[in-house]
């Protein structure tokens, strides 16, 4: 990074309770292939060299993160227990923490779901390369391939045109100052950072993502992610030829 160039930070909201996963505990701490789900997420981000630091925003009183990831905190691993009741509130609190730690308006923030634990460093670098020179920023996303149905009381009410429609993923990459302004204007109901930025009349860039970068929400997705993580580990260890 050259002098005067904007820094890049990762912000990982990690304050949710994960009720739909059916685990009786926050899903980010579910064990997948011997590690907490969020540990896989952070391992991928740690391998992204351009990132100056990664900030994990936890719920106040969270006492599980340090026990499961004892070596995370350090020069590039930051933790704040300032999470809110919604994703938007948690991200807003994380942006304020980045400011307290010296981040500036023009610095880039890559917000990534803790529950997208199959992330690969190359995908993050693809987003950085595509958005670093962009006036707005952007996000990883996938063009929709399936036919879309709209339901009404469990019955098909309409078939929707899937052309020009994408499924949003993360990371989503925006300047810190812009993202703070967008979230203040959008309020807590916004479900992703791009939506808040779009509400300002701006057009984020769509950067092709990967099918494996899905968000773990339901029990079946946790089981699938564990199988994929195990296969990756075996490949690294030379167990698969």
Buried (B, 14 or more C-beta within 10 A) or exposed (E): EEEEEBBBBBBBBBBBEBEEBEBEEBBBBBEBBEBBBBBBBBBBBBBBEBBBBBBBBBBEEBEBBEEBBEEBEEEBBBBBBBBBEBBBBBBBBBBBBBBEEEBEEEBBBBBBBBBBBBBBBEBBBBBBEBBBEBEBBBBBBBEBEEEEEEEEEEEEEEEEEEEEEBBBBBBBBBBBBBBBBBBEEBEEEBEBBBBBBBBEEBEBBBBBBBEBBBBBBEBEBBEBBBEBBBEBBEEEEEEEE
